């Protein structure tokens, strides 16, 4: 899944993005691993603000991310993109 990378002795955060679609709506779930822990952030167009949860370990965040995606897909959402953040 995600790995933190070393650059000149410094560890950087790595982010995985999942874009979902349903009935003309787009939603976003991001999963970020950093040296100090992990974070999952979701943006649902039906909600006024994004939600974010912080985890002490990447393993706990992976489990939560997997459950969130399974629930989302059971509720009729489809994955439009899942992978690293694209730039350019």
C-alpha positions as CSV (number, residue, x, y, z in Angstrom):
1,X,0.0,0.0,0.0
2,X,1.6,3.3,1.1
3,X,5.2,3.7,2.1
4,X,7.0,6.7,3.5
5,X,10.1,7.6,1.6
6,X,13.4,8.9,2.8
7,X,15.0,12.0,1.2
8,X,18.3,13.2,2.6
9,X,17.4,11.6,5.9
10,X,13.9,13.2,6.1
11,X,10.7,11.2,5.9
12,X,7.8,12.6,4.0
13,X,4.1,12.0,4.0
14,X,2.7,9.8,1.2
15,X,-1.0,10.2,0.2
16,X,-3.3,7.8,-1.5
17,X,-6.5,9.3,-3.1
18,X,-9.8,7.6,-3.9
19,X,-12.3,9.5,-6.0
20,X,-15.8,8.1,-5.9
21,X,-18.9,8.8,-8.0
22,X,-22.6,8.3,-7.6
23,X,-25.6,9.9,-9.3
24,X,-23.5,12.8,-10.7
25,X,-21.8,13.4,-7.4
26,X,-18.1,13.1,-6.6
27,X,-16.6,12.2,-3.2
28,X,-13.0,12.0,-2.1
29,X,-11.3,9.8,0.5
30,X,-7.6,10.5,1.1
31,X,-5.3,8.3,3.2
32,X,-2.0,9.9,4.3
33,X,0.9,8.3,6.1
34,X,3.4,10.5,7.8
35,X,6.2,9.9,10.3
36,X,4.0,11.0,13.2
37,X,1.0,8.8,12.2
38,X,-1.7,8.5,9.6
39,X,-4.8,10.4,8.7
40,X,-8.0,9.6,6.7
41,X,-9.9,12.6,5.3
42,X,-13.2,12.3,3.4
43,X,-15.2,14.9,1.5
44,X,-18.8,14.1,0.8
45,X,-20.8,16.6,-1.3
46,X,-23.8,16.1,0.9
47,X,-21.9,17.2,4.0
48,X,-21.0,20.9,4.8
49,X,-17.4,20.1,5.8
50,X,-14.8,17.3,5.2
51,X,-14.2,14.8,8.0
52,X,-10.8,13.9,9.2
53,X,-9.6,11.2,11.6
54,X,-6.0,10.8,12.8
55,X,-4.5,7.4,13.7
56,X,-1.4,6.6,15.7
57,X,-0.3,3.8,13.4
58,X,-0.7,3.3,9.7
59,X,-2.1,-0.2,10.3
60,X,-5.1,1.2,12.2
61,X,-5.6,3.7,9.4
62,X,-5.5,1.0,6.7
63,X,-8.2,-1.0,8.6
64,X,-10.4,2.1,8.8
65,X,-9.8,3.1,5.2
66,X,-10.7,-0.5,4.0
67,X,-13.9,-0.4,6.1
68,X,-14.9,3.0,4.8
69,X,-14.4,2.0,1.2
70,X,-16.4,-1.2,1.6
71,X,-19.3,0.7,3.2
72,X,-19.2,3.4,0.5
73,X,-19.3,0.8,-2.3
74,X,-22.2,-1.0,-0.6
75,X,-24.0,2.3,-0.6
76,X,-23.8,2.5,-4.4
77,X,-20.7,4.6,-4.9
78,X,-18.2,3.5,-7.6
79,X,-14.5,4.1,-7.6
80,X,-13.5,6.6,-10.4
81,X,-9.8,6.7,-9.4
82,X,-7.7,5.2,-6.7
83,X,-4.0,5.8,-6.5
84,X,-1.3,8.4,-5.7
85,X,-1.9,12.1,-6.0
86,X,-1.5,13.2,-9.6
87,X,0.3,16.4,-10.3
88,X,0.7,18.2,-13.6
